[in-house]
Amino acid sequence: MGDNPFGGLPFFGDMMKAMAGQGPLNWDIAQQFALMGTSGDGNQANVDPAARIALEQLIPIAIMHVGDVLGDQAQHSLSQAKYEYCTPAQWCQSTLNAYKPLFNELAVALGQPSPTTSDPRADLDTENSDPMSQMMRNLANAMAPSLLGMTVGSMIGQLAQKAFGQYDLLLPRDPEHTILLVPGTIDDFAESWSLPKADMRMWVLIHELAAHAVLHVPHIRRRLLHSVEQHVKAFRPDPTAAFERMSHLEVDSDNPMAALQQAFSQPEIMLGAVLSPEQEAMMPALDALLATLVGVIDWTVDTVAQRVLGGAGAIAEAVRRRRIEESPADIFVEHLLGVRYTKAVVARGKSFVAGVIKRSSPEMLLGVLANESALPTPAEVDAPGLWLARLECE
């Protein structure tokens, strides 16, 4: 049968070739599944001009105050940024393009021989005597690009339903001087929580600008992207996981496509993307880095919101509650990229920032933006006094 389990059946053979025809990840399928997630009645075909103008009028105020808290370098980067306004569907397309290199790295990692099949001499007699096992193995290889495309697309589509801007997924992206905003989703959230739209828009701007200013710092951008890339490369495939998940899939006869899309949002469906020992060893450092960045960004948002909005406690609580309520797409992001934006990570970052300010000053906290050596270790995140002592010695 070779690599194509349907080689003797022209129709199915052509189908398998088409499914695997775009390399390790089928991007046409990824885009289709992503857009399916944003096709609800509540999504606008175009950005409301009034909402865009309202955000544009608030941007100079947000830049001034975020820059005042984070320093001149932040104010300069925010002043030079290009601000773009998009619909959820446009957010999908931009996000897929921005993280395409990471998803391709994932596809390559999952395309490696699994530990159970890496030795061609292992169980050779069993393979030769079991053509069905060989066919299923070849079928899994043929379907891998499409399954991965469905999974990635479903994840991005679900995230797009609630994204306010590009930093709902706390990763820097290219083009690095662009800040993406989704006005319709911001206003819809304000209405659903009975929040003033103007205050909600300002709060989101403060958060997006603070996140951009922090993640735009060269050594932070480099460290975070490198850590996530290493995490993605360290995946080791489990070839049986996908078919086990598919065999237990319950499809609703009234809406089979929705059930299928939800299934592909689970990491297990993605050809067994299970954590490897290498990833578990990397996790403490990546978690510590993320907790530090979340802590600094949230502290900046709270500080600026207190100045501009008198605190905006109701908005902060609503947004952060939404943030830590994990959806299948959020869990997938954690599993795939290692960016675990959980309640525990938020609390850990907040504790680190509070500990530094209590023992020293806000200016000392901003030392994390100064150079790479100032980023705290996992132990220092939990004991900020150790971090301060090391900086003083240096």
Backbone torsions as a table, in degrees:
resi	resn	phi	psi	omega
1	MET	NA	-22.1	-180.0
2	GLY	67.9	-152.1	-178.7
3	ASP	-80.1	-14.6	-178.6
4	ASN	-109.3	107.2	-175.7
5	PRO	-65.6	-15.0	179.6
6	PHE	-113.7	29.4	-175.9
7	GLY	-60.1	-29.5	-179.5
8	GLY	-85.5	-4.4	-179.7
9	LEU	-116.5	103.1	-171.0
10	PRO	-52.5	-44.1	-176.3
11	PHE	-63.7	-51.1	-178.6
12	PHE	-69.3	-32.2	177.2
13	GLY	-62.8	-44.3	177.7
14	ASP	-64.0	-37.0	179.7
15	MET	-63.9	-43.3	-179.9
16	MET	-64.4	-39.9	178.4
17	LYS	-63.7	-40.0	179.6
18	ALA	-65.9	-40.2	-178.1
19	MET	-65.9	-32.4	-177.3
20	ALA	-103.7	12.7	-169.9
21	GLY	-77.8	-5.8	-177.1
22	GLN	-110.0	25.3	-180.0
23	GLY	88.1	-154.4	-173.2
24	PRO	-69.4	-17.0	-179.7
25	LEU	-141.6	126.3	-178.9
26	ASN	-82.5	103.3	-173.7
27	TRP	-77.2	-25.9	174.9
28	ASP	-62.6	-45.5	178.5
29	ILE	-66.5	-40.0	178.5
30	ALA	-58.6	-44.3	-179.7
31	GLN	-66.5	-39.3	179.6
32	GLN	-64.5	-44.3	-179.9
33	PHE	-69.5	-34.3	177.3
34	ALA	-63.9	-45.9	-178.8
35	LEU	-68.5	-29.2	175.9
36	MET	-59.3	-33.7	-178.8
37	GLY	-73.5	-13.5	-178.3
38	THR	-114.2	18.8	-175.0
39	SER	-96.2	16.2	-179.6
40	GLY	-70.7	165.5	-176.9
41	ASP	-65.8	-23.1	-174.6
42	GLY	-80.5	-7.7	-176.5
43	ASN	-89.9	137.0	-179.6
44	GLN	-83.3	148.5	176.4
45	ALA	-73.2	-30.0	-180.0
46	ASN	-138.8	160.5	177.5
47	VAL	-71.2	134.4	177.7
48	ASP	-66.4	119.4	-178.4
49	PRO	-56.8	-36.5	-179.1
50	ALA	-64.5	-40.9	178.9
51	ALA	-67.1	-39.3	178.6
52	ARG	-63.6	-44.8	-179.2
53	ILE	-64.3	-38.9	179.3
54	ALA	-62.0	-41.4	177.6
55	LEU	-67.5	-41.6	179.8
56	GLU	-59.3	-36.7	-179.7
57	GLN	-70.0	-26.4	-178.0
58	LEU	-88.2	-20.2	-174.3
59	ILE	-57.9	-46.6	-179.8
60	PRO	-59.0	-36.3	178.8
61	ILE	-66.6	-44.7	-179.7
62	ALA	-64.5	-41.2	178.7
63	ILE	-60.4	-45.2	-177.5
64	MET	-59.6	-46.2	-174.7
65	HIS	-78.3	-39.7	176.9
66	VAL	-64.9	-41.1	177.1
67	GLY	-63.8	-35.9	178.9
68	ASP	-65.0	-35.2	-179.2
69	VAL	-78.5	-42.7	-173.3
70	LEU	-93.6	-13.2	175.6
71	GLY	111.8	173.6	-174.3
72	ASP	-64.1	-37.1	-178.9
73	GLN	-62.2	-40.7	178.7
74	ALA	-66.0	-43.4	-179.0
75	GLN	-62.7	-37.6	179.5
76	HIS	-66.1	-45.6	-177.7
77	SER	-65.0	-36.5	179.7
78	LEU	-71.8	-34.8	178.8
79	SER	-68.9	-29.7	-178.8
80	GLN	-87.2	-8.7	-175.0
81	ALA	-71.2	154.3	174.5
82	LYS	-103.8	127.1	-175.6
83	TYR	-103.0	122.8	-178.8
84	GLU	-119.7	145.5	-176.4
85	TYR	-118.8	132.9	-171.7
86	CYS	-143.3	166.3	171.8
87	THR	-90.3	168.1	175.6
88	PRO	-55.7	-38.7	179.2
89	ALA	-64.4	-40.0	177.5
90	GLN	-69.1	-34.4	175.3
91	TRP	-61.1	-40.8	176.9
92	CYS	-55.2	-52.7	-175.6
93	GLN	-63.0	-43.6	-179.8
94	SER	-63.7	-41.0	-177.6
95	THR	-69.5	-41.2	176.6
96	LEU	-60.3	-43.1	179.7
97	ASN	-66.5	-39.6	-176.3
98	ALA	-66.1	-39.4	-175.2
99	TYR	-105.2	15.9	178.3
100	LYS	-56.9	-41.8	177.9
101	PRO	-59.7	-39.5	178.9
102	LEU	-66.5	-42.5	179.9
103	PHE	-66.8	-34.3	175.9
104	ASN	-66.7	-38.8	175.8
105	GLU	-60.9	-40.0	178.1
106	LEU	-62.1	-45.1	-179.3
107	ALA	-60.9	-40.5	178.3
108	VAL	-64.8	-42.7	-179.5
109	ALA	-62.5	-42.8	-178.8
110	LEU	-76.2	-12.7	177.2
111	GLY	-87.0	-4.5	178.4
112	GLN	-70.6	155.8	174.8
113	PRO	-59.7	136.8	178.5
114	SER	-72.9	158.4	179.7
115	PRO	-55.4	-29.4	-176.6
116	THR	-82.2	-13.1	-178.4
117	THR	-123.7	6.9	-176.1
118	SER	-70.5	-26.1	178.9
119	ASP	-93.5	109.9	-175.6
120	PRO	-65.7	-17.0	179.6
121	ARG	-84.6	-12.3	-175.5
122	ALA	-72.5	130.7	175.5
123	ASP	52.7	37.4	-176.2
124	LEU	-63.5	-40.9	-178.6
125	ASP	-65.3	-38.4	179.8
126	THR	-64.6	-40.3	-179.1
127	GLU	-64.5	-44.2	-177.8
128	ASN	-65.6	-29.6	-177.8
129	SER	-91.4	-1.9	-177.4
130	ASP	-128.3	80.3	-179.6
131	PRO	-61.5	-29.3	179.4
132	MET	-63.6	-42.8	178.0
133	SER	-61.7	-42.1	179.2
134	GLN	-64.6	-40.9	179.4
135	MET	-62.9	-43.3	-179.5
136	MET	-65.2	-36.1	178.7
137	ARG	-66.3	-43.8	178.1
138	ASN	-66.8	-35.5	177.7
139	LEU	-63.8	-41.2	178.1
140	ALA	-61.2	-42.3	178.8
141	ASN	-64.2	-39.8	-179.0
142	ALA	-68.6	-36.1	-177.1
143	MET	-85.1	-12.2	-173.1
144	ALA	-53.0	-49.0	-178.9
145	PRO	-59.7	-38.5	-179.2
146	SER	-73.1	-42.2	177.9
147	LEU	-60.8	-42.1	179.3
148	LEU	-67.4	-39.0	176.5
149	GLY	-62.0	-42.6	177.3
150	MET	-61.5	-42.4	-176.4
151	THR	-68.0	-49.6	179.4
152	VAL	-62.1	-44.6	179.8
153	GLY	-62.2	-42.5	179.1
154	SER	-62.8	-41.0	179.1
155	MET	-61.0	-49.9	-178.4
156	ILE	-65.0	-37.7	178.3
157	GLY	-62.4	-41.1	178.7
158	GLN	-69.4	-40.0	177.6
159	LEU	-62.9	-35.6	-177.8
160	ALA	-65.1	-24.0	-178.8
161	GLN	-66.4	-21.8	-176.3
162	LYS	-126.9	0.3	-175.8
163	ALA	-69.7	130.3	172.8
164	PHE	-84.5	-31.7	-177.1
165	GLY	-165.5	-167.4	-174.2
166	GLN	-74.7	-18.9	-175.5
167	TYR	-96.1	16.2	162.8
168	ASP	-63.0	-30.7	169.7
169	LEU	-103.4	105.7	-166.4
170	LEU	-77.9	70.0	176.7
171	LEU	-140.2	140.5	172.9
172	PRO	-68.0	154.9	-179.3
173	ARG	-145.2	167.6	174.5
174	ASP	-101.5	146.6	-4.2
175	PRO	-69.1	135.4	-168.2
176	GLU	-72.1	-13.1	-179.8
177	HIS	-100.9	13.8	-179.7
178	THR	-107.1	139.1	174.7
179	ILE	-119.0	120.8	-174.8
180	LEU	-99.6	133.8	-179.6
181	LEU	-129.9	146.9	-179.2
182	VAL	-118.9	85.9	-173.1
183	PRO	-57.9	-40.6	-177.1
184	GLY	-62.2	-41.7	179.6
185	THR	-68.7	-37.2	177.6
186	ILE	-60.9	-48.0	-178.4
187	ASP	-68.4	-38.3	178.4
188	ASP	-63.0	-39.4	178.8
189	PHE	-65.4	-41.8	178.9
190	ALA	-60.6	-42.6	179.7
191	GLU	-66.0	-43.0	-176.6
192	SER	-67.1	-27.1	178.9
193	TRP	-103.2	7.3	-179.5
194	SER	55.4	47.4	179.6
195	LEU	-107.4	147.3	177.1
196	PRO	-62.1	129.3	-176.1
197	LYS	-61.9	-40.9	-178.1
198	ALA	-62.7	-42.6	178.8
199	ASP	-66.7	-39.9	179.7
200	MET	-63.8	-43.1	178.8
201	ARG	-61.8	-43.7	179.7
202	MET	-64.3	-41.8	-179.0
203	TRP	-62.0	-44.3	179.3
204	VAL	-63.8	-41.9	177.3
205	LEU	-59.4	-44.5	179.5
206	ILE	-59.4	-45.2	-179.4
207	HIS	-64.9	-47.7	-177.4
208	GLU	-64.6	-39.4	179.7
209	LEU	-70.6	-39.1	177.9
210	ALA	-64.2	-44.3	178.8
211	ALA	-63.0	-42.2	179.8
212	HIS	-63.5	-44.3	-178.2
213	ALA	-62.4	-40.4	-179.3
214	VAL	-72.5	-47.7	-176.4
215	LEU	-75.7	-13.5	177.9
216	HIS	-81.1	-14.6	176.8
217	VAL	-61.0	126.4	-170.5
218	PRO	-53.7	-46.4	-175.6
219	HIS	-72.1	-29.0	176.7
220	ILE	-72.4	-45.6	177.9
221	ARG	-57.7	-46.1	-177.9
222	ARG	-64.3	-46.4	-177.7
223	ARG	-64.8	-44.8	-177.0
224	LEU	-66.8	-46.4	-179.9
225	LEU	-64.2	-39.4	178.7
226	HIS	-64.5	-42.8	-179.0
227	SER	-63.3	-43.8	179.9
228	VAL	-67.3	-40.8	178.8
229	GLU	-61.8	-43.0	178.3
230	GLN	-64.6	-37.5	177.0
231	HIS	-62.0	-45.4	-178.4
232	VAL	-65.4	-41.8	-179.0
233	LYS	-65.3	-21.5	-174.5
234	ALA	-88.4	4.1	175.3
235	PHE	-63.5	144.7	174.7
236	ARG	-126.8	126.0	-171.6
237	PRO	-74.8	149.1	169.9
238	ASP	-117.2	100.9	-171.1
239	PRO	-66.8	-12.5	-178.6
240	THR	-92.8	-15.4	-171.4
241	ALA	-66.2	-41.9	-176.8
242	ALA	-62.9	-45.8	-177.3
243	PHE	-70.9	-30.9	174.0
244	GLU	-63.7	-41.2	179.4
245	ARG	-67.2	-42.1	-179.6
246	MET	-64.8	-34.7	-177.2
247	SER	-68.7	-21.0	-179.9
248	HIS	-104.6	10.6	-178.0
249	LEU	-72.9	127.8	176.8
250	GLU	-104.2	112.7	-175.3
251	VAL	-99.0	125.6	177.1
252	ASP	-75.1	122.4	-177.7
253	SER	-63.4	-25.7	-179.7
254	ASP	-77.6	-29.0	-177.9
255	ASN	-146.3	69.0	-175.7
256	PRO	-63.8	-34.1	-178.2
257	MET	-66.6	-37.6	178.2
258	ALA	-64.3	-40.8	178.8
259	ALA	-65.6	-40.0	179.0
260	LEU	-66.0	-42.2	-180.0
261	GLN	-64.4	-40.0	178.5
262	GLN	-64.3	-39.4	179.4
263	ALA	-61.6	-41.0	-178.3
264	PHE	-75.8	-3.8	174.4
265	SER	-85.6	-3.2	179.2
266	GLN	-91.9	133.9	-179.2
267	PRO	-57.8	-31.7	-177.1
268	GLU	-62.0	-27.3	-178.0
269	ILE	-73.9	-19.0	-172.8
270	MET	-83.6	57.9	176.0
271	LEU	54.5	36.5	172.7
272	GLY	73.9	50.3	178.1
273	ALA	-77.2	79.5	-177.5
274	VAL	-99.8	148.6	-179.0
275	LEU	-64.4	138.1	179.2
276	SER	-99.9	164.4	175.2
277	PRO	-56.9	-35.0	178.5
278	GLU	-62.7	-40.9	179.5
279	GLN	-67.7	-40.1	177.9
280	GLU	-61.9	-34.6	177.8
281	ALA	-71.0	-31.5	179.3
282	MET	-77.8	-23.4	-168.4
283	MET	-58.2	-43.4	-178.5
284	PRO	-57.5	-42.2	-179.2
285	ALA	-68.1	-41.2	179.7
286	LEU	-68.2	-40.4	177.4
287	ASP	-62.5	-41.8	-179.7
288	ALA	-65.0	-41.8	178.0
289	LEU	-62.2	-46.2	-179.2
290	LEU	-63.9	-43.0	178.9
291	ALA	-60.3	-40.4	178.8
292	THR	-63.1	-47.6	-178.0
293	LEU	-66.2	-43.4	177.4
294	VAL	-60.8	-42.0	-179.8
295	GLY	-61.1	-46.3	-178.9
296	VAL	-67.0	-42.9	-179.9
297	ILE	-64.2	-47.0	-179.3
298	ASP	-64.8	-37.8	177.0
299	TRP	-63.1	-41.9	177.8
300	THR	-62.2	-45.3	179.6
301	VAL	-60.6	-46.4	-179.8
302	ASP	-62.3	-40.6	-179.0
303	THR	-65.1	-46.1	-178.4
304	VAL	-71.3	-40.2	179.3
305	ALA	-62.6	-34.0	177.2
306	GLN	-64.0	-40.0	179.4
307	ARG	-68.8	-47.9	-168.2
308	VAL	-88.9	-37.1	-172.9
309	LEU	-116.1	4.4	-178.3
310	GLY	71.1	24.1	176.8
311	GLY	114.1	-48.4	-179.9
312	ALA	53.1	44.8	-177.2
313	GLY	-60.4	-39.0	-178.7
314	ALA	-65.0	-39.8	179.1
315	ILE	-67.8	-47.0	-179.5
316	ALA	-59.0	-42.8	-179.4
317	GLU	-65.9	-43.0	-179.4
318	ALA	-64.6	-43.9	-178.0
319	VAL	-68.8	-42.6	-177.3
320	ARG	-73.1	-30.2	174.3
321	ARG	-66.0	-41.4	177.2
322	ARG	-63.7	-36.8	-176.9
323	ARG	-65.4	-41.6	-172.7
324	ILE	-93.0	-2.3	173.6
325	GLU	-82.3	102.2	-170.6
326	GLU	-73.5	124.5	170.9
327	SER	-96.5	168.6	175.1
328	PRO	-54.6	-36.9	179.3
329	ALA	-67.1	-39.6	178.2
330	ASP	-62.8	-44.0	179.5
331	ILE	-62.3	-38.7	178.8
332	PHE	-62.8	-43.4	179.5
333	VAL	-59.4	-45.3	178.4
334	GLU	-58.2	-45.8	-177.3
335	HIS	-66.3	-42.8	-174.5
336	LEU	-75.4	-51.3	-172.0
337	LEU	-100.3	-11.9	-177.8
338	GLY	77.0	6.1	-178.9
339	VAL	-89.3	86.9	-172.1
340	ARG	-91.2	94.1	-176.5
341	TYR	-91.8	67.2	-174.3
342	THR	-101.9	172.8	177.2
343	LYS	-60.1	-37.9	-179.8
344	ALA	-65.5	-40.5	179.1
345	VAL	-65.9	-42.7	178.4
346	VAL	-61.3	-45.0	-179.7
347	ALA	-64.9	-38.9	179.7
348	ARG	-65.1	-42.8	177.6
349	GLY	-64.8	-40.9	179.1
350	LYS	-63.7	-40.7	179.0
351	SER	-64.3	-40.4	178.6
352	PHE	-62.2	-48.5	-178.8
353	VAL	-61.8	-45.7	-179.9
354	ALA	-61.5	-39.9	179.8
355	GLY	-65.1	-39.6	179.3
356	VAL	-66.9	-47.4	-177.9
357	ILE	-66.0	-37.7	178.7
358	LYS	-63.4	-39.5	-177.7
359	ARG	-86.8	-20.8	-174.7
360	SER	-139.5	-105.9	-175.8
361	SER	-161.2	162.1	174.6
362	PRO	-58.8	-34.7	179.2
363	GLU	-62.0	-36.4	178.4
364	MET	-68.4	-37.3	178.0
365	LEU	-58.4	-39.4	-177.8
366	LEU	-69.6	0.4	173.6
367	GLY	-61.4	-24.1	178.2
368	VAL	-63.9	-20.2	179.3
369	LEU	-89.1	-7.0	-171.9
370	ALA	-78.2	-49.3	-179.5
371	ASN	-159.0	164.9	-173.0
372	GLU	-65.5	-33.6	-178.4
373	SER	-66.9	-17.8	-179.8
374	ALA	-83.0	-8.0	177.0
375	LEU	-67.2	133.7	-175.5
376	PRO	-72.9	150.8	172.9
377	THR	-78.8	168.6	176.5
378	PRO	-55.0	-40.5	179.8
379	ALA	-67.4	-36.2	-178.5
380	GLU	-73.1	-29.5	175.7
381	VAL	-62.1	-37.6	179.9
382	ASP	-84.2	-14.5	178.9
383	ALA	-136.9	79.3	-174.3
384	PRO	-59.6	-23.2	176.2
385	GLY	-61.8	-35.0	176.7
386	LEU	-65.1	-40.3	179.0
387	TRP	-63.8	-45.2	178.8
388	LEU	-62.5	-40.4	179.5
389	ALA	-63.4	-39.9	179.6
390	ARG	-66.8	-41.3	179.7
391	LEU	-64.5	-38.1	179.2
392	GLU	-65.6	-35.3	178.9
393	CYS	-70.0	-32.3	-179.5
394	GLU	-77.8	NA	NA
